[in-house]
Amino acid sequence: MTSLFRLLAPSPRAIERDAFELVLPDGRAIEVARVRDPRARRLKLSVDERGARLTLPLRTSAATGERFVAEHAAWLHAQLQRFASEASTTLVRDQTTHLPLRGRAVPLRWEPGRTTRLLSDGDAEALVFSLPLQARDAAIQRAARDFYEAQGRTDVGRWLPRYLPGLPRAPRQVRFKVMSSQWGSLAPDGSVTLDLSLVLARPSAFEYVLVHELCHLIHHDHSRAFWREVEARFPAWRDERRYFNAEGRRLKATLRALIGA
């Protein structure tokens, strides 16, 4: 009988997306993404690397949502300016002199070469961008992405053996991708995905995210039992969460600017 009721039950409403235009106090017109989410209980205005976003409950009218955004136009303008400044780090041939890595700015020099490669020189105390004269921006950004992923794999390879004892199993694989809001995730098959911008963060913050995802191999939720596992392995996890609250948006914006994501 339960199965029959499930079959007859209405399907949950899907998320609906569209957009509208807003004129900011400085006269600039922007597009605001409008997302109708069945789970939303109130209006929410946010800004991330994709731009401005209004989330609203299904029954809230479009006009009400647009009035809400207009009332907060000054706040929105300030957030967009702040986000633009956070993403100001760019990769310009022969001009960029430092690149972020592991919580600090590492000196960078440019050299002619047969292939486009970004390498560390002397245990990442300096970086060298080797590239042919005809190398395009896309190739430079791709080389930067490859470099950061290699550095991330080096860090994970150094930390992971320390945490494997006591886990029910090792992660199936560890991969990196550019993530919009999350810092990591664990798939049902045991694969760990980490945000590539973690390589720009201070190493302790990166290590905490790895530990967090490994503890999901024990508990798939965020119960008290889960946090006890995190605490046992990484007692300073609260410090790293505060770090991400303060620096997370800047890290993600910087990475996207560098690799053209």
C-alpha positions in Angstrom: 0.0 0.0 0.0 2.8 2.4 0.8 4.4 1.8 -2.6 1.0 2.7 -4.2 0.7 5.9 -2.3 4.2 6.8 -3.4 3.3 6.2 -7.0 0.2 8.4 -6.7 1.9 11.2 -4.7 2.5 14.4 -6.7 6.1 14.8 -7.9 8.1 17.5 -6.0 8.2 20.9 -7.8 11.4 21.5 -9.7 13.7 24.6 -9.2 12.7 27.3 -11.7 15.3 29.7 -13.0 15.1 33.0 -15.0 16.6 36.5 -14.7 15.7 40.1 -14.6 17.6 43.4 -15.0 18.4 45.8 -12.2 20.0 49.3 -12.5 22.5 49.9 -9.7 23.0 53.2 -7.9 26.0 54.0 -10.2 23.7 53.7 -13.3 25.1 50.3 -14.4 22.6 47.7 -15.4 23.2 44.1 -14.3 21.3 40.8 -14.7 20.0 39.2 -11.5 19.5 35.4 -11.6 16.0 34.5 -10.1 15.7 31.1 -8.6 12.4 29.7 -7.4 13.3 26.9 -5.0 10.6 24.7 -3.3 12.8 24.5 -0.3 13.1 28.3 0.2 11.2 29.8 3.1 12.2 33.4 2.6 13.7 35.8 0.1 17.5 35.6 -0.1 19.8 37.9 -2.1 23.4 36.7 -2.6 26.5 37.4 -4.7 29.1 34.9 -5.8 31.5 34.4 -8.8 28.4 33.9 -11.0 26.9 37.3 -10.1 23.8 38.4 -8.2 21.2 35.8 -7.3 17.7 36.1 -5.8 16.2 32.9 -4.2 12.6 33.0 -3.4 9.8 30.6 -2.4 7.5 29.3 -5.1 4.5 31.4 -4.0 6.3 34.7 -3.9 5.5 36.9 -6.9 8.1 38.1 -9.3 7.2 41.7 -8.5 7.7 41.2 -4.8 11.1 39.7 -5.4 12.2 42.6 -7.7 11.0 45.1 -5.1 13.1 43.3 -2.5 16.2 43.5 -4.7 15.6 47.2 -5.5 15.4 47.9 -1.7 18.8 46.3 -1.3 20.4 47.8 -4.4 23.0 49.7 -2.4 24.1 46.6 -0.5 24.2 44.6 -3.7 26.3 47.3 -5.4 28.8 47.1 -2.5 29.0 43.3 -2.6 29.6 43.3 -6.4 32.4 45.8 -6.0 34.0 43.8 -3.2 33.7 40.6 -5.2 35.3 42.3 -8.2 38.3 43.5 -6.1 38.7 39.9 -4.7 39.0 38.6 -8.2 41.5 41.2 -9.3 44.4 38.8 -9.4 45.1 38.0 -13.0 47.7 36.1 -15.0 49.4 38.4 -17.5 52.4 37.3 -19.5 55.6 39.1 -18.4 53.7 41.3 -16.0 52.4 39.1 -13.2 55.2 38.9 -10.6 53.7 36.7 -7.9 51.2 33.9 -7.7 49.2 32.7 -4.7 50.1 29.3 -3.3 49.6 27.7 0.1 48.6 31.0 1.8 51.3 33.2 0.4 52.4 35.1 -2.7 55.2 33.2 -4.4 57.6 35.1 -6.8 57.1 34.3 -10.5 59.4 34.8 -13.4 58.7 34.3 -17.1 61.1 32.5 -19.4 61.0 31.4 -23.1 60.5 27.8 -23.7 59.3 25.1 -26.2 56.2 24.2 -24.2 53.8 26.2 -21.9 54.5 25.0 -18.4 54.4 26.5 -14.9 56.9 24.9 -12.6 58.2 25.4 -9.0 61.9 26.3 -8.7 63.5 25.3 -5.4 60.7 23.7 -3.4 58.1 26.3 -4.5 60.2 29.2 -3.2 59.9 30.6 -6.7 57.8 29.8 -9.7 58.9 29.8 -13.4 56.5 30.1 -16.3 58.1 28.7 -19.4 56.3 29.3 -22.7 56.9 29.8 -26.4 56.4 33.3 -28.0 53.1 32.3 -29.6 51.4 30.9 -26.4 47.9 32.2 -26.0 46.1 33.2 -22.8 44.1 30.0 -22.8 47.2 27.9 -22.8 48.7 30.0 -20.0 45.6 29.5 -17.9 45.5 25.8 -18.6 49.1 25.5 -17.5 48.3 27.3 -14.3 45.4 25.0 -13.6 47.6 21.9 -14.3 50.2 23.3 -11.9 47.8 23.9 -9.1 46.2 20.5 -9.5 49.7 18.9 -9.3 50.5 20.9 -6.2 47.2 19.8 -4.6 47.9 16.1 -5.3 51.3 16.5 -3.7 49.8 17.9 -0.6 47.1 15.2 -0.4 49.8 12.5 -1.0 51.7 13.9 2.0 48.8 14.1 4.4 46.6 11.1 3.4 48.7 8.2 4.9 48.5 9.9 8.3 44.7 9.6 8.4 44.1 6.2 6.8 44.5 4.2 10.0 41.1 4.1 11.7 39.1 4.6 8.6 36.8 1.9 7.3 38.4 2.1 3.9 40.6 4.4 1.9 38.9 6.8 -0.5 38.4 5.3 -4.0 40.1 8.3 -5.5 40.8 12.0 -4.8 40.1 14.5 -7.6 40.1 18.2 -7.9 37.5 20.5 -9.6 36.4 24.1 -9.4 33.5 24.2 -7.0 31.1 27.1 -6.6 30.3 26.9 -2.9 31.5 23.7 -1.4 35.1 22.9 -0.4 34.8 19.2 -0.8 32.4 16.3 -1.2 32.3 12.5 -0.8 30.5 10.5 -3.5 28.6 7.3 -2.7 31.4 5.2 -4.3 33.9 6.7 -1.8 35.5 9.2 -4.2 36.6 12.5 -2.6 36.3 15.7 -4.6 38.2 18.8 -3.4 37.9 22.4 -4.6 41.0 23.4 -6.5 41.2 26.7 -4.8 42.2 24.9 -1.6 45.8 25.0 -3.0 45.7 28.7 -2.6 44.7 28.5 1.1 46.9 28.1 4.1 47.9 24.4 4.3 46.2 23.8 7.6 42.9 24.8 6.1 43.4 22.6 3.1 44.3 19.7 5.4 41.2 20.2 7.5 38.9 19.9 4.4 40.6 16.6 3.5 40.1 15.3 7.1 36.5 16.5 7.0 35.7 14.5 3.8 37.6 11.4 5.1 35.5 11.4 8.2 32.4 11.1 6.0 33.7 7.6 5.2 32.7 6.9 8.8 29.6 9.0 9.2 27.8 10.3 6.1 26.0 13.1 8.0 27.1 16.0 10.2 26.0 14.4 13.4 27.7 14.8 16.8 29.4 11.5 16.1 30.8 12.9 12.9 32.2 16.0 14.6 33.8 13.8 17.3 35.7 12.0 14.5 36.9 15.3 13.1 37.9 16.6 16.5 39.9 13.5 17.2 41.9 13.9 14.1 42.0 17.7 13.7 41.4 19.5 17.0 41.9 23.0 15.4 39.1 22.5 12.9 37.1 25.5 14.3 40.0 27.8 13.5 40.0 26.6 9.9 36.2 27.2 9.5 36.7 30.7 10.7 39.5 31.1 8.1 37.2 30.0 5.3 34.4 32.3 6.5 36.9 35.2 6.3 38.9 34.2 3.2 36.8 31.7 1.3 35.2 34.0 -1.3 38.6 35.7 -2.1 40.2 32.3 -2.6 37.6 31.0 -5.0 37.4 34.3 -6.9 41.2 34.5 -7.2 41.4 30.9 -8.6 38.7 31.6 -11.2 40.5 34.7 -12.3 43.8 32.9 -12.7 42.6 29.9 -14.6 39.8 31.5 -16.6 37.1 29.3 -15.0 
